[in-house]
């Protein structure tokens, strides 16, 4: 990601193609102000288009490119931040996204840009047929049952060098009916492999699930009783009937109903299929409420759209996943012997945060950006747990401790799992994204709680620093607020850890001021994990 602070506006006489029908687009607005003026979103987009064309050299914007607005953040002081995807001759540009920062009058106030600058390629006619990319993708997806490959021609410029490429997505199901798939990118001119990564971000929950006791859940009356449809937040919780992931759409499954409005029996491996649904339904509500009440976000995409939540997906599937394609939360039953349903609070918050990330910075699920994607889900999944403050599932910095005791990942010293990284190095981007996320998780803990030994809510932590420094934390609520603004305003699809430091410092500056205690804590924590 490239961040350009406050350059001087410059008018460029360019004949460029820009999406004109702004009023017809439904663009979610992340508003720092509770009540933005009518039309403020469209005005911000229109001004941003002008600012891009007037500062074409900054953005690498020129002929044959289109701007596709995807998100708008409106600050309380009237400033705005407009996020665009780009196309080149109608093809999506991978790594071409950008954010235009504007002052209260719509003046150009800086930019954030993914790796691509000028996305132009010599030709958009592939020398390699789509079938070749599909064959590579299928070969790279062993064990995917019922695999279907979908090739898409793109301009791939995630490393800053644009290439015509086939981005082929393979989707199907695994041995237990779980979602399975890969995205394989190959050069459409030379047929050389570029990259491959998982089609759907997911967290591995493999432990014993604890339920949150007797709780209140929002249901909807029907003629014969009640159904697990949340009338406040809109989500519906369904029984997938152990159908494989690849066969599910939002209209699939069976709605849970009850004549008494009493659901489940609170037991692990329950024969009452609504027991898992209670946790899934309630924890989806907690996640929605956290984003709404803490960050002012109206649902996963910030457009009010409600998700479909499935329990009992696949057969003995010991996992959970968020699907952007379905706009669904899907959870499995565990392995049937030691691991129960994967519906604990931080796992649910983690998976739905993947949807929030996809709707904002859209961090690529590969390399350092993939680690940041996973860290973001760990961070906000954990913050949902702190927000809920349940007496049974006590808030902590141990991810998935309820479904994978004693924990799946931990924040104070991620390397205690034997695989995750505590500190940044040049090789971090080559790790599995669930391991490279350790750098971001460690940063979040240090900025929140500080270094050294500490006991929080009865859990003992001892967080080292990579540079031998002593860090004083400022509390996880402040750090989460900073991270959310960094994600939604400054990060792009190719953000690296170094870029994330810049993005979070910009966010801390916006919220608390340069040189503030919070700003300095963010900087010190990044240095403490070797990100300078």
PAKOLVEX-510259 format. One record per residue (C-alpha): x, y negated, z. Coordinates in Angstrom, 3 decimals, decimal comma. Each point is the difference from the previous one (the first is absolute). Layout:
<east X north Y up Z>;
...
This chain:
<east 0,000 north 0,000 up 0,000>;
<east 1,196 north -3,486 up -0,797>;
<east -1,165 north -2,922 up 2,133>;
<east 0,427 north -3,532 up -1,309>;
<east -0,484 north -2,770 up 2,590>;
<east -1,546 north -3,256 up -1,117>;
<east 1,396 north -0,474 up -3,514>;
<east -0,802 north -3,178 up -1,900>;
<east -2,938 north 0,368 up -2,405>;
<east 0,924 north 0,104 up -3,643>;
<east -2,355 north -0,060 up -2,959>;
<east 0,688 north 2,526 up -2,728>;
<east -1,761 north -0,139 up -3,332>;
<east -0,837 north 3,669 up -0,318>;
<east -2,699 north 1,647 up -2,035>;
<east -0,880 north 2,645 up 2,526>;
<east -2,942 north 2,293 up 0,469>;
<east -1,653 north -0,446 up 3,380>;
<east -3,130 north 1,674 up 1,272>;
<east -2,589 north -2,729 up -0,381>;
<east -3,199 north 1,454 up 1,380>;
<east 0,916 north -0,622 up 3,637>;
<east -3,566 north -0,539 up 1,119>;
<east -0,959 north 3,458 up -1,184>;
<east 2,654 north 1,706 up 2,115>;
<east -0,688 north 1,338 up 3,463>;
<east 3,183 north -0,847 up 1,873>;
<east 0,181 north 0,681 up 3,741>;
<east 1,057 north -2,971 up 2,092>;
<east 2,090 north 0,342 up 3,116>;
<east -0,906 north -3,206 up 1,761>;
<east 1,831 north -1,468 up 2,969>;
<east -2,836 north -2,482 up 0,077>;
<east -3,309 north 1,572 up 1,058>;
<east -2,057 north -2,033 up -2,442>;
<east 1,866 north -0,997 up -3,167>;
<east -1,701 north -2,576 up -2,174>;
<east -2,278 north 1,402 up -2,710>;
<east 1,998 north 0,616 up -3,149>;
<east 3,319 north -0,283 up 1,849>;
<east 1,085 north 3,424 up -1,188>;
<east -0,617 north -0,706 up -3,690>;
<east 1,598 north -3,428 up 0,322>;
<east 3,104 north 1,543 up 1,567>;
<east 0,232 north 2,578 up -2,807>;
<east -0,398 north -2,626 up -2,715>;
<east 2,693 north -2,192 up 1,558>;
<east 2,285 north 2,995 up 0,417>;
<east -0,289 north 0,824 up -3,701>;
<east 1,055 north -3,565 up -0,802>;
<east 2,864 north 0,206 up 2,471>;
<east 1,267 north 3,209 up -1,583>;
<east -0,052 north -1,490 up -3,490>;
<east 1,584 north -3,241 up 1,231>;
<east 2,763 north 1,986 up 1,695>;
<east 0,343 north 2,730 up -2,598>;
<east 3,759 north 0,374 up 0,447>;
<east -0,413 north 0,682 up 3,712>;
<east -2,435 north 2,843 up -0,679>;
<east 1,400 north 1,237 up -3,315>;
<east -3,426 north -0,662 up -1,473>;
<east -0,367 north -0,334 up -3,733>;
<east -1,831 north 1,054 up -3,152>;
<east -1,857 north 3,325 up -0,061>;
<east -0,500 north -0,021 up 3,765>;
<east -3,275 north -0,123 up 1,913>;
<east -0,607 north -0,792 up 3,647>;
<east -2,467 north 2,169 up 1,922>;
<east -0,986 north -1,543 up 3,356>;
<east -0,258 north 2,620 up 2,760>;
<east -0,100 north -1,869 up 3,313>;
<east -0,295 north -3,492 up 1,458>;
<east 1,056 north -1,177 up 3,464>;
<east -1,439 north -3,349 up 1,087>;
<east 1,712 north -1,635 up 2,983>;
<east -1,839 north -2,185 up 2,489>;
<east 1,986 north -3,074 up -1,104>;
<east -1,142 north 0,412 up -3,625>;
<east 3,131 north 1,708 up -1,292>;
<east -0,556 north 3,073 up -2,161>;
<east 1,880 north 3,086 up -1,126>;
<east -1,180 north 1,681 up -3,182>;
<east 1,184 north 3,480 up -0,952>;
<east 0,134 north 1,163 up -3,628>;
<east 0,823 north 3,179 up -1,839>;
<east 1,458 north -0,429 up -3,471>;
<east -0,449 north 1,704 up -3,331>;
<east 2,205 north -0,157 up -3,073>;
<east -1,814 north 0,441 up -3,308>;
<east -2,805 north 1,561 up 1,980>;
<east 2,210 north 2,508 up 1,872>;
<east 0,287 north -0,068 up 3,800>;
<east 3,374 north -1,256 up 1,193>;
<east 1,262 north 2,161 up 2,862>;
<east 1,927 north -2,358 up 2,259>;
<east -1,430 north -3,076 up -1,681>;
<east -2,259 north -1,246 up 2,787>;
<east 0,443 north -3,466 up 1,444>;
<east -1,437 north -2,390 up 2,576>;
<east -0,452 north -3,726 up -0,587>;
<east 0,202 north -2,129 up 3,158>;
<east -1,844 north -3,344 up -0,184>;
<east -0,448 north -2,952 up 2,320>;
<east -3,380 north -1,427 up 0,986>;
<east -0,175 north -2,006 up -3,234>;
<east 0,844 north 2,958 up -2,190>;
<east 3,598 north -1,047 up -0,512>;
<east 2,637 north 2,671 up -0,606>;
<east 1,588 north 0,878 up 3,342>;
<east 2,109 north 3,046 up -0,762>;
<east -0,292 north 3,525 up -1,309>;
<east 0,425 north 3,636 up 0,875>;
<east 0,751 north 2,336 up -2,870>;
<east 0,572 north 3,709 up -0,438>;
<east 3,146 north 1,231 up -1,728>;
<east -1,094 north -0,701 up -3,569>;
<east 0,765 north -3,468 up -1,351>;
<east -0,406 north 0,154 up -3,766>;
<east -1,988 north 3,205 up -0,710>;
<east 0,305 north -0,124 up -3,769>;
<east 1,098 north 3,136 up -1,868>;
<east 1,050 north 0,399 up -3,621>;
<east -3,030 north 2,050 up -0,893>;
<east -3,148 north 1,302 up 1,653>;
<east -0,212 north 2,933 up -2,401>;
<east 1,304 north 3,157 up 1,742>;
<east 2,508 north 2,227 up -1,780>;
<east -0,922 north 2,849 up 2,332>;
<east -3,598 north 1,267 up -0,066>;
<east -2,202 north -0,002 up 3,063>;
<east -0,009 north 3,795 up -0,025>;
<east 3,705 north 0,023 up 0,843>;
<east -0,557 north -2,114 up 3,094>;
<east -2,884 north 2,236 up 1,013>;
<east 2,164 north 3,089 up -0,396>;
<east 2,741 north -1,533 up 2,174>;
<east -2,560 north -0,940 up 2,641>;
<east -1,567 north 3,451 up 0,111>;
<east 3,434 north 1,599 up 0,261>;
<east 0,806 north -2,319 up 2,907>;
<east -3,182 north 0,996 up 1,858>;
<east 0,399 north 3,674 up 0,949>;
<east -2,688 north 1,428 up 2,244>;
<east -2,680 north -2,451 up -1,136>;
<east -3,087 north 2,035 up -0,807>;
<east -2,423 north -1,156 up -2,679>;
<east 2,529 north -2,645 up -0,996>;
<east -1,186 north -2,732 up -2,336>;
<east 2,518 north -2,472 up -1,420>;
<east -0,886 north -3,541 up -1,013>;
<east 2,688 north -1,945 up -1,902>;
<east 0,014 north -3,797 up -0,126>;
<east 2,301 north -2,153 up -2,095>;
<east 1,610 north -2,725 up 2,123>;
<east 2,863 north -2,439 up 0,067>;
<east 2,083 north 1,375 up 2,868>;
<east 2,172 north -2,702 up 1,560>;
<east 0,095 north 0,957 up 3,669>;
<east 3,808 north -0,283 up -0,070>;
<east -0,117 north -3,315 up -1,870>;
<east 0,807 north 1,463 up -3,433>;
<east -3,136 north 0,446 up -2,126>;
<east -0,488 north 3,266 up -1,868>;
<east -2,911 north 1,472 up -1,869>;
<east -1,038 north 3,038 up 1,989>;
<east -2,593 north 2,689 up 0,502>;
<east -1,391 north -0,010 up 3,534>;
<east -1,732 north 3,359 up 0,299>;
<east -2,135 north 0,879 up 2,999>;
<east -0,631 north 3,658 up 0,812>;
<east -2,882 north 0,758 up 2,339>;
<east -1,332 north 3,246 up 1,374>;
<east -0,083 north 1,880 up 3,278>;
<east 2,426 north 2,035 up 2,070>;
<east -0,271 north 3,401 up 1,601>;
<east -2,400 north -1,226 up 2,677>;
<east -2,147 north -2,211 up -2,195>;
<east 1,960 north -3,082 up 1,056>;
<east 0,717 north -2,871 up -2,387>;
<east 3,083 north 0,707 up -2,068>;
<east 1,570 north -1,997 up -2,777>;
<east 3,004 north -1,805 up -1,356>;
<east 0,692 north -3,093 up -2,029>;
<east 2,771 north 0,546 up -2,509>;
<east 1,484 north -2,870 up -2,014>;
<east 2,001 north 0,688 up -3,169>;
<east 1,558 north -2,304 up -2,563>;
<east -2,332 north -0,193 up -3,007>;
<east 2,938 north -0,620 up -2,342>;
<east 2,700 north 2,396 up 1,240>;
<east -2,141 north 2,506 up 1,965>;
<east 2,356 north -0,371 up 2,951>;
<east -1,462 north 0,371 up 3,510>;
<east -0,334 north -3,234 up 1,962>;
<east -1,637 north 0,945 up 3,279>;
<east -2,539 north 2,293 up 1,655>;
<east -1,960 north -0,375 up 3,219>;
<east -3,100 north 1,237 up 1,794>;
<east -3,284 north -1,035 up -1,541>;
<east -1,676 north -0,724 up 3,334>;
<east 1,706 north -1,397 up 3,114>;
<east -0,750 north 2,202 up 2,994>;
<east 1,107 north 0,702 up 3,535>;
<east 0,586 north 3,526 up 1,243>;
<east -2,068 north 0,728 up 3,073>;
<east 0,871 north 3,427 up 1,369>;
<east -0,861 north -0,111 up 3,687>;
<east -2,829 north 0,440 up 2,477>;
<east -2,659 north -2,660 up -0,343>;
<east -1,405 north -1,666 up 3,079>;
<east -3,419 north -1,585 up -0,150>;
<east -0,839 north -3,361 up 1,491>;
<east -2,624 north 1,188 up 2,446>;
<east -3,611 north -1,116 up 0,039>;
<east -0,255 north -3,067 up -2,225>;
<east -2,639 north -2,068 up -1,735>;
<east -0,215 north 0,268 up -3,789>;
<east -2,131 north -1,979 up -2,434>;
<east -2,541 north 2,097 up -1,913>;
<east -2,980 north -0,640 up -2,276>;
<east -3,582 north 1,165 up 0,641>;
<east -1,650 north 2,103 up -2,716>;
<east -3,443 north 1,595 up -0,203>;
<east 1,082 north 3,234 up 1,665>;
<east 2,501 north -1,457 up 2,489>;
<east 3,383 north -1,629 up -0,516>;
<east 2,943 north 0,135 up -2,357>;
<east 3,701 north -0,847 up 0,420>;
<east -0,200 north -3,151 up -2,064>;
<east 1,399 north -3,080 up 1,708>;
<east -2,499 north -2,847 up -0,582>;
<east 2,498 north -2,610 up 1,196>;
<east 3,091 north 0,948 up -1,997>;
<east -1,657 north 2,051 up -2,714>;
<east 2,090 north 3,183 up 0,008>;
<east -1,652 north 3,408 up -0,178>;
<east 1,522 north 3,149 up 1,498>;
<east -0,630 north 3,261 up -1,862>;
<east 0,711 north 3,703 up 0,203>;
<east 2,164 north 0,998 up -2,982>;
<east -1,112 north 3,611 up 0,544>;
<east 3,627 north 1,097 up -0,347>;
<east 0,038 north -0,972 up -3,665>;
<east 3,471 north -0,735 up -1,371>;
<east 1,118 north -3,609 up -0,186>;
<east 0,151 north -0,076 up -3,780>;
<east -3,690 north 0,842 up -0,278>;
<east -1,205 north -2,842 up 2,225>;
<east -1,422 north -3,351 up -1,006>;
<east -1,704 north -2,597 up 2,171>;
<east -3,356 north 1,613 up -0,813>;
<east 1,152 north 3,495 up 1,011>;
<east -0,605 north 1,774 up 3,274>;
<east -2,872 north 0,148 up 2,439>;
<east -1,095 north -2,777 up 2,309>;
<east -0,080 north 0,856 up 3,679>;
<east -3,460 north -0,288 up 1,573>;
<east -1,377 north 0,416 up 3,509>;
<east -3,499 north -0,114 up 1,483>;
<east 1,323 north -1,143 up 3,389>;
<east 2,790 north -2,431 up -0,950>;
<east 2,347 north 2,145 up 2,140>;
<east 2,994 north 1,296 up -1,974>;
<east 2,633 north 2,646 up 0,586>;
<east 1,097 north 1,993 up 3,051>;
<east 3,470 north -1,472 up 0,649>;
<east 1,819 north 3,293 up -0,500>;
<east 3,062 north 0,797 up -2,068>;
<east -0,617 north 2,393 up -2,906>;
<east -3,666 north -0,592 up 0,601>;
<east -2,662 north 1,991 up -1,843>;
<east -2,060 north -3,218 up 0,099>;
<east 1,136 north -1,647 up -3,214>;
<east -1,075 north -3,439 up 1,180>;
<east 2,670 north -0,041 up 2,747>;
<east 2,788 north -0,969 up -2,403>;
<east -2,403 north -2,468 up -1,601>;
<east -0,421 north -1,867 up 3,304>;
<east 3,712 north -0,835 up 0,182>;
<east 0,263 north -0,776 up -3,716>;
<east -3,056 north -2,253 up 0,078>;
<east 1,057 north -1,864 up 3,143>;
<east 3,644 north -0,391 up -0,997>;
<east -0,960 north -1,380 up -3,409>;
<east -2,047 north -2,594 up 1,876>;
<east 2,918 north -0,841 up 2,300>;
<east 2,264 north -0,492 up -3,020>;
<east -2,546 north -2,215 up -1,728>;
<east -0,490 north -2,051 up 3,166>;
<east 3,729 north -0,431 up 0,542>;
<east 0,564 north -1,439 up -3,451>;
<east -3,166 north -2,101 up 0,185>;
<east 0,407 north -1,451 up 3,482>;
<east 3,782 north -0,346 up 0,111>;
<east 0,880 north -0,862 up -3,589>;
<east -3,310 north -1,240 up -1,443>;
<east -0,030 north 2,742 up -2,623>;
<east -3,385 north 1,131 up -1,307>;
<east 0,589 north 3,700 up -0,590>;
<east 2,830 north 1,901 up -1,640>;
<east -0,001 north -2,067 up -3,214>;
<east -1,248 north -3,153 up 1,752>;
<east -3,099 north 0,072 up -2,188>;
<east -2,429 north 1,551 up 2,495>;
<east -0,055 north 3,364 up -1,794>;
<east -0,445 north 2,942 up 2,361>;
<east 1,901 north 3,262 up -0,164>;
<east -1,318 north 3,538 up -0,076>;
<east 1,462 north 2,162 up 2,774>;
<east 0,300 north 3,766 up -0,458>;
<east 0,700 north 2,620 up 2,658>;
<east 0,524 north 3,728 up -0,617>;
<east 1,901 north -0,510 up -3,254>;
<east 1,585 north 3,138 up -1,470>;
<east 0,750 north 3,208 up 1,879>;
<east 2,295 north -0,225 up 3,019>;
<east 1,456 north -3,217 up -1,409>;
<east 2,197 north -1,461 up 2,730>;
<east 0,105 north -3,595 up -1,145>;
<east -1,864 north -3,195 up -0,854>;
<east 0,183 north -2,393 up -2,950>;
<east -1,409 north -3,249 up -1,330>;
<east -1,114 north 0,133 up -3,653>;
<east -0,157 north -3,269 up -1,905>;
<east -1,560 north 1,754 up -2,980>;
<east -2,942 north 1,243 up 2,060>;
<east 0,189 north -2,866 up 2,510>;
<east -0,298 north 2,756 up 2,592>;
<east 1,597 north 1,095 up 3,251>;
<east 0,507 north 3,776 up -0,023>;
<east 0,910 north 2,184 up 2,955>;
<east 0,722 north 3,714 up 0,335>;
<east -0,839 north 2,542 up 2,686>;
<east 3,556 north 0,718 up 1,098>;
<east 1,627 north 3,404 up -0,303>;
<east -2,658 north 1,896 up 1,924>;
<east 2,301 north 1,201 up 2,785>;
<east 1,839 north -2,864 up 1,715>;
<east -0,907 north -3,109 up -1,955>;
<east -3,580 north -1,286 up 0,126>;
<east -1,728 north -2,587 up -2,213>;
<east 2,242 north -2,868 up -1,134>;
<east -2,210 north -2,847 up 1,165>;
<east 1,947 north -1,635 up 2,855>;
<east -0,001 north -3,785 up 0,154>;
<east 3,475 north -0,989 up -1,172>;
<east -0,103 north 2,568 up -2,833>;
<east -3,291 north -1,432 up -1,258>;
<east 1,304 north -3,568 up 0,317>;
<east 3,213 north 1,002 up -1,768>;
<east -1,779 north 1,492 up -3,006>;
<east -2,457 north -2,844 up -0,461>;
<east 2,876 north -2,473 up 0,195>;
<east 1,346 north 1,598 up -3,183>;
<east -3,163 north -1,387 up -1,587>;
<east 0,707 north -3,468 up 1,402>;
<east 3,564 north 0,136 up -1,333>;
<east -1,235 north 1,113 up -3,432>;
<east -2,370 north -2,979 up -0,086>;
<east 2,709 north -2,514 up 0,952>;
<east 3,743 north 0,432 up -0,534>;
<east -0,553 north 3,424 up -1,619>;
<east 3,398 north 1,185 up 1,222>;
<east 1,232 north 2,688 up -2,364>;
<east 0,108 north 3,444 up 1,645>;
<east 3,636 north 0,517 up -0,922>;
<east 3,375 north -1,187 up 1,280>;
<east 0,168 north -2,706 up 2,665>;
<east -3,422 north -1,381 up -0,952>;
<east -1,398 north 3,480 up 0,693>;
<east 1,575 north -0,006 up 3,446>;
<east -1,527 north -3,409 up 0,654>;
<east -3,362 north 1,326 up -1,199>;
<east 0,154 north 2,812 up 2,558>;
<east 1,323 north -2,286 up 2,753>;
<east -2,880 north -2,402 up -0,637>;
<east -2,489 north 2,837 up 0,497>;
<east 1,782 north 1,160 up 3,160>;
<east 0,062 north -3,572 up 1,333>;
<east -3,644 north -0,803 up -0,585>;
<east -1,184 north 3,512 up 0,886>;
<east 1,724 north -0,564 up 3,339>;
<east -1,500 north -3,479 up 0,325>;
<east -3,499 north 1,442 up -0,539>;
<east 0,740 north 2,248 up 2,984>;
<east 1,058 north -3,016 up 2,068>;
<east -3,108 north -1,861 up -1,107>;
<east -2,335 north 2,855 up 0,995>;
<east 1,791 north 0,335 up 3,385>;
<east -1,678 north 3,336 up 0,715>;
<east 0,635 north 1,486 up 3,456>;
<east 0,518 north 3,512 up -1,409>;
<east 2,123 north -0,899 up -3,032>;
<east 2,138 north -2,570 up 1,822>;
<east 1,759 north -2,519 up -2,289>;
<east 3,648 north 0,805 up -0,616>;
<east 2,819 north -0,120 up -2,537>;
<east -0,226 north 3,725 up -0,746>;
<east -1,646 north 0,654 up -3,349>;
<east -2,408 north 2,939 up -0,188>;
<east 0,799 north 1,114 up 3,546>;
<east -3,561 north 1,243 up 0,460>;
<east -0,097 north 2,264 up -3,050>;
<east 3,724 north 0,877 up 0,011>;
<east 1,189 north 0,114 up 3,596>;
<east 2,261 north -1,293 up 1,254>;
<east 0,054 north -2,256 up -3,107>;
<east 0,555 north 0,077 up -3,735>;
<east 2,017 north -3,230 up -0,193>;
<east 1,068 north -2,516 up 2,627>;
<east 0,928 north -3,651 up -0,285>;
<east 2,639 north -0,630 up 2,665>;
<east 2,520 north 2,448 up -1,476>;
<east -1,360 north 1,604 up -3,184>;
<east 3,005 north 2,306 up -0,404>;
<east -1,136 north 2,047 up 2,998>;
<east -2,049 north 2,037 up -2,487>;
<east 3,307 north 1,137 up -1,519>;
<east -0,775 north -1,473 up -3,419>;
<east -1,075 north -3,647 up 0,103>;
<east 2,293 north -3,009 up -0,334>;
<east 0,560 north -2,413 up 2,898>;
<east 2,092 north -2,396 up -2,061>;
<east 0,093 north -1,222 up -3,569>;
<east 2,755 north 1,220 up -2,313>;
<east 0,449 north 0,086 up -3,749>;
<east -1,244 north 3,598 up -0,016>;
<east -3,301 north -0,638 up 1,789>;
<east -1,906 north -0,374 up -3,269>;
<east 0,902 north 3,563 up -0,918>;
<east -1,727 north 1,501 up 3,040>;
<east -3,556 north 1,310 up 0,070>;
<east -2,234 north -3,010 up 0,618>;
<east -1,166 north 1,444 up 3,333>;
<east 3,643 north -0,083 up 1,173>;
<east 1,136 north -3,321 up -1,485>;
<east -3,029 north -1,544 up 1,741>;
<east 1,989 north 0,376 up 3,234>;
<east 1,864 north -3,244 up -0,726>;
<east -3,254 north -1,977 up -0,148>;
<east -1,458 north 1,753 up 3,032>;
<east 3,167 north -0,645 up 2,021>;
<east -0,069 north -3,680 up -1,008>;
<east -3,626 north -0,285 up 1,098>;
<east 0,729 north 1,516 up 3,406>;
<east 3,042 north -2,213 up 0,620>;
<east -1,835 north -3,177 up -1,040>;
<east -2,966 north 1,014 up 2,188>;
<east 1,604 north 1,485 up 3,112>;
<east 3,719 north -0,697 up -0,256>;
<east 3,015 north 2,271 up 0,361>;
<east 1,049 north 2,297 up 2,837>;
<east -2,042 north 2,008 up 2,475>;
<east -3,628 north -0,825 up 0,659>;
<east -3,167 north 1,748 up 1,186>;
<east -3,246 north -0,970 up -1,705>;
<east -3,351 north 1,497 up 1,046>;
<east 1,839 north 2,805 up 1,765>;
<east 2,228 north 0,927 up -2,974>;
<east 3,754 north -0,464 up 0,314>;
<east 1,841 north -1,513 up -2,974>;
<east 3,669 north -0,758 up -0,581>;
<east 0,648 north -1,924 up -3,190>;
<east 3,594 north -0,529 up -1,162>;
<east 1,191 north -2,575 up -2,499>;
<east 2,195 north 0,731 up -2,975>;
<east 2,237 north -3,017 up 0,588>;
<east 0,352 north 0,238 up 3,767>;
<east -2,147 north -3,088 up 0,570>;
<east -2,668 north -0,569 up 2,627>;
<east -3,443 north -0,845 up -1,373>;
<east -2,879 north -1,553 up 1,948>;
<east -3,453 north 0,823 up -1,358>;
<east -2,967 north -2,350 up -0,389>;
<east -2,856 north 2,544 up 0,175>;
<east -1,522 north 2,221 up -2,642>;
<east -3,017 north -2,225 up -0,672>;
<east 2,189 north -2,857 up -1,201>;
<east 2,259 north 2,289 up -2,018>;
<east -2,983 north 1,736 up -1,624>;
<east -1,460 north -3,372 up -0,928>;
<east 3,321 north -0,948 up -1,606>;
<east 0,207 north 3,323 up -1,849>;
<east -3,549 north -0,308 up -1,319>;
<east 0,706 north -3,445 up -1,432>;
<east 3,277 north 1,218 up -1,480>;
<east -1,832 north 2,925 up -1,638>;
<east -2,897 north -2,010 up -1,402>;
<east 1,821 north -3,200 up -0,963>;
<east 3,678 north 0,656 up -0,704>;
<east 0,640 north 3,670 up -0,775>;
<east -0,294 north 1,490 up -3,472>;
<east 0,108 north 3,492 up -1,452>;
<east 3,815 north 0,192 up -0,054>;
<east 0,739 north -1,552 up 3,392>;
<east 3,116 north 1,457 up 1,633>;
<east 1,014 north -0,177 up 3,658>;
<east 2,071 north -3,091 up -0,712>;
<east -3,015 north -1,559 up -1,722>;
<east -2,200 north 1,012 up 2,944>;
<east 2,288 north -1,932 up 2,335>;
<east -0,477 north -3,110 up -2,147>;
<east -3,756 north 0,582 up -0,276>;
<east -0,470 north 0,442 up 3,751>;
<east 2,128 north -3,049 up 0,796>;
<east -2,099 north -2,038 up -2,416>;
<east -3,105 north 1,308 up 1,761>;
<east 1,448 north -0,779 up 3,445>;
<east 0,835 north -3,498 up -1,202>;
<east -3,570 north -0,492 up -1,234>;
<east -1,577 north 1,250 up 3,225>;
<east 2,414 north -1,182 up 2,702>;
<east 2,560 north -2,296 up -1,599>;
<east 3,625 north 0,316 up -1,041>;
<east 2,216 north 0,438 up 3,024>;
<east -2,884 north 1,068 up 2,239>;
<east 0,412 north 2,830 up 2,480>;
<east -2,026 north 2,225 up -2,327>;
<east 2,049 north -0,940 up -3,066>;
<east 3,248 north 0,704 up 1,834>;
<east -1,284 north 3,331 up 1,330>;
<east -0,911 north 1,149 up -3,513>;
<east 3,457 north -0,951 up -1,264>;
<east 1,785 north 1,626 up 2,932>;
<east -1,958 north 3,232 up -0,378>;
<east 0,869 north 0,255 up -3,706>;
<east 3,675 north -0,554 up 0,772>;
<east -0,278 north 2,654 up 2,689>;
<east -1,043 north 2,583 up -2,621>;
<east 2,786 north -1,113 up -2,365>;
<east -2,211 north -1,997 up -2,362>;
<east 1,727 north -3,334 up -0,527>;
